[in-house]
Amino acid sequence: MSTYRDLTLARALRAGGTPSGSARGTVLRTVGTRERRSHLTAPRVPTVGIDIGGTKVMAGVVDADGNILEKVRTETPDKSKSPKVVEDTIVELVLDLSDRHDVHAVGIGAAGWVDADRARVLFAPHLAWRNEPLRDALQDRLAVPVMVDNDANTAAWAEWRFGAGRGEDHLVMITLGTGIGGAILEDGQVKRGKYGVAGEFGHMQVVPGGHRCPCGNRGCWEQYSSGNALVREARELAAADSPVAHAIIERVKGNVPEITGPLITELAREGDAMCVELLQDIGQWLGVGLANLAAALDPSCFVIGGGVSAADDLLIGPARDAFRRHLTGRGYRPEARIARAQLGPEAGMVGAADLSRLVARRFRRANRRRVERYERYGRYAQALRGGAVDRSTRTTPQEPTS
């Protein structure tokens, strides 16, 4: 069977294009709305997952067991540039990987709101995407089906399939990074809501009139339990030349803007009292939010991922304590398990690839039909050369097209 690169190359040549550079030009057959199919019946073929964040675009070829066969990454183009610049970056990464792998589908995990059809990015805070038809734009340039989803949804799917959420039938994932993302899985289905934007837990109001959030409101959860909140508190103490901030001031040589979340976590592991306390504060606010979500959703498991989760028990321990203190009906109801994500920063990429496998069947069927047409045409041409066809009555078949 022809490979992805064979197909795209043949189509480019038939169109009068060239097989190199940006003119490796690939034209994708438009794929309709994907059918909901169980991951258990999805074809066991390699697919590409792409995780698009505010600072990097990471792409990888992932097999049916969640193993990453190859991974590449690049910086995210500046958000002031047109959406096409980011699309160009995605296409180049996919084409690069397809040189060495037979790609059957592409899944995109985007940091933004994705509509219920998983076709448009309604809003991305770190990119110039506003109601952007990302799926169709990429399908016009690639030769495989494309699936687009929110990056927290794809990360949650990966943890449910291959990581900390395996075996759970009601799972909520929280991703702690610059802000807070979230996702809900029930009975093997991602719950996206009527309009596709469910899981934006970071913008629950937990402190009326509290810190201003970039979303425009005040007191959002992510202003108290996120990477931004952690760094903000540390920088405020350092800028005030607080004696408790002596160690971190010394580490950055007085340059307060150089204080980062990973540095705070590093110092906390070394036993710095201020950094330990800051992570405890973030963890306690995390537990309060989880208790609120338990009252609303009653999951069996919370999976905590994102960059801040690297603090592990320095963060998760205080979160569990606060969760138990604030849980509605505590002492008289089962408590959800709180676990750290296992797949790390690759979770969104792995989940996007695995979700795209659900639509890979379309490519395989179309590819098989395409090959069968070429085989029929070849047999007909051979019969003509052998004189087995009556030339006076024959009807010449059209050359197979993709």
ChimeraX attribute file (.defattr): number of C-alpha atoms within 10 A of each C-alpha:
attribute: neighborCount
match mode: 1-to-1
recipient: residues
	/A:1	10
	/A:2	11
	/A:3	15
	/A:4	21
	/A:5	20
	/A:6	14
	/A:7	16
	/A:8	22
	/A:9	21
	/A:10	16
	/A:11	22
	/A:12	19
	/A:13	13
	/A:14	10
	/A:15	12
	/A:16	9
	/A:17	15
	/A:18	16
	/A:19	17
	/A:20	10
	/A:21	8
	/A:22	11
	/A:23	11
	/A:24	19
	/A:25	23
	/A:26	26
	/A:27	20
	/A:28	20
	/A:29	16
	/A:30	15
	/A:31	15
	/A:32	9
	/A:33	11
	/A:34	17
	/A:35	8
	/A:36	9
	/A:37	12
	/A:38	11
	/A:39	16
	/A:40	8
	/A:41	10
	/A:42	17
	/A:43	15
	/A:44	16
	/A:45	18
	/A:46	27
	/A:47	29
	/A:48	33
	/A:49	34
	/A:50	30
	/A:51	29
	/A:52	26
	/A:53	19
	/A:54	17
	/A:55	14
	/A:56	13
	/A:57	22
	/A:58	23
	/A:59	30
	/A:60	27
	/A:61	27
	/A:62	25
	/A:63	18
	/A:64	17
	/A:65	13
	/A:66	19
	/A:67	13
	/A:68	20
	/A:69	13
	/A:70	13
	/A:71	17
	/A:72	14
	/A:73	16
	/A:74	13
	/A:75	14
	/A:76	19
	/A:77	19
	/A:78	14
	/A:79	17
	/A:80	10
	/A:81	11
	/A:82	13
	/A:83	18
	/A:84	14
	/A:85	15
	/A:86	21
	/A:87	16
	/A:88	15
	/A:89	16
	/A:90	23
	/A:91	19
	/A:92	15
	/A:93	21
	/A:94	22
	/A:95	19
	/A:96	13
	/A:97	19
	/A:98	19
	/A:99	13
	/A:100	11
	/A:101	19
	/A:102	18
	/A:103	24
	/A:104	26
	/A:105	29
	/A:106	32
	/A:107	29
	/A:108	29
	/A:109	30
	/A:110	28
	/A:111	22
	/A:112	24
	/A:113	25
	/A:114	28
	/A:115	22
	/A:116	16
	/A:117	15
	/A:118	21
	/A:119	20
	/A:120	21
	/A:121	22
	/A:122	17
	/A:123	18
	/A:124	20
	/A:125	15
	/A:126	16
	/A:127	23
	/A:128	17
	/A:129	21
	/A:130	15
	/A:131	15
	/A:132	17
	/A:133	18
	/A:134	24
	/A:135	23
	/A:136	19
	/A:137	17
	/A:138	23
	/A:139	21
	/A:140	17
	/A:141	18
	/A:142	23
	/A:143	25
	/A:144	29
	/A:145	26
	/A:146	31
	/A:147	29
	/A:148	26
	/A:149	30
	/A:150	30
	/A:151	29
	/A:152	29
	/A:153	30
	/A:154	29
	/A:155	32
	/A:156	32
	/A:157	29
	/A:158	28
	/A:159	25
	/A:160	24
	/A:161	20
	/A:162	19
	/A:163	20
	/A:164	22
	/A:165	27
	/A:166	13
	/A:167	12
	/A:168	18
	/A:169	15
	/A:170	20
	/A:171	28
	/A:172	29
	/A:173	29
	/A:174	28
	/A:175	26
	/A:176	23
	/A:177	19
	/A:178	20
	/A:179	23
	/A:180	26
	/A:181	25
	/A:182	23
	/A:183	26
	/A:184	23
	/A:185	21
	/A:186	13
	/A:187	10
	/A:188	16
	/A:189	13
	/A:190	17
	/A:191	17
	/A:192	21
	/A:193	12
	/A:194	9
	/A:195	11
	/A:196	17
	/A:197	17
	/A:198	19
	/A:199	22
	/A:200	15
	/A:201	20
	/A:202	23
	/A:203	21
	/A:204	16
	/A:205	17
	/A:206	19
	/A:207	13
	/A:208	10
	/A:209	11
	/A:210	15
	/A:211	16
	/A:212	12
	/A:213	16
	/A:214	12
	/A:215	9
	/A:216	8
	/A:217	15
	/A:218	19
	/A:219	18
	/A:220	26
	/A:221	25
	/A:222	28
	/A:223	28
	/A:224	27
	/A:225	27
	/A:226	29
	/A:227	24
	/A:228	19
	/A:229	22
	/A:230	23
	/A:231	20
	/A:232	18
	/A:233	16
	/A:234	21
	/A:235	21
	/A:236	13
	/A:237	18
	/A:238	23
	/A:239	15
	/A:240	9
	/A:241	13
	/A:242	11
	/A:243	11
	/A:244	14
	/A:245	20
	/A:246	15
	/A:247	16
	/A:248	24
	/A:249	22
	/A:250	12
	/A:251	14
	/A:252	14
	/A:253	10
	/A:254	15
	/A:255	14
	/A:256	18
	/A:257	12
	/A:258	15
	/A:259	19
	/A:260	18
	/A:261	24
	/A:262	15
	/A:263	16
	/A:264	22
	/A:265	24
	/A:266	16
	/A:267	17
	/A:268	19
	/A:269	14
	/A:270	11
	/A:271	11
	/A:272	18
	/A:273	14
	/A:274	20
	/A:275	27
	/A:276	20
	/A:277	14
	/A:278	21
	/A:279	28
	/A:280	19
	/A:281	20
	/A:282	25
	/A:283	28
	/A:284	24
	/A:285	23
	/A:286	27
	/A:287	27
	/A:288	23
	/A:289	26
	/A:290	25
	/A:291	25
	/A:292	17
	/A:293	17
	/A:294	20
	/A:295	13
	/A:296	9
	/A:297	13
	/A:298	16
	/A:299	20
	/A:300	17
	/A:301	20
	/A:302	24
	/A:303	24
	/A:304	26
	/A:305	30
	/A:306	27
	/A:307	17
	/A:308	24
	/A:309	24
	/A:310	20
	/A:311	20
	/A:312	16
	/A:313	15
	/A:314	21
	/A:315	26
	/A:316	24
	/A:317	16
	/A:318	19
	/A:319	26
	/A:320	22
	/A:321	14
	/A:322	20
	/A:323	26
	/A:324	18
	/A:325	15
	/A:326	15
	/A:327	20
	/A:328	14
	/A:329	11
	/A:330	13
	/A:331	10
	/A:332	7
	/A:333	9
	/A:334	10
	/A:335	18
	/A:336	20
	/A:337	13
	/A:338	21
	/A:339	17
	/A:340	24
	/A:341	27
	/A:342	17
	/A:343	18
	/A:344	16
	/A:345	15
	/A:346	20
	/A:347	29
	/A:348	33
	/A:349	30
	/A:350	36
	/A:351	32
	/A:352	35
	/A:353	34
	/A:354	32
	/A:355	28
	/A:356	28
	/A:357	32
	/A:358	22
	/A:359	27
	/A:360	26
	/A:361	20
	/A:362	18
	/A:363	19
	/A:364	17
	/A:365	11
	/A:366	14
	/A:367	20
	/A:368	14
	/A:369	14
	/A:370	17
	/A:371	16
	/A:372	14
	/A:373	18
	/A:374	15
	/A:375	13
	/A:376	13
	/A:377	17
	/A:378	12
	/A:379	12
	/A:380	16
	/A:381	15
	/A:382	13
	/A:383	13
	/A:384	14
	/A:385	10
	/A:386	9
	/A:387	10
	/A:388	10
	/A:389	15
	/A:390	10
	/A:391	10
	/A:392	6
	/A:393	7
	/A:394	9
	/A:395	9
	/A:396	10
	/A:397	11
	/A:398	8
	/A:399	9
	/A:400	14
	/A:401	9
	/A:402	17
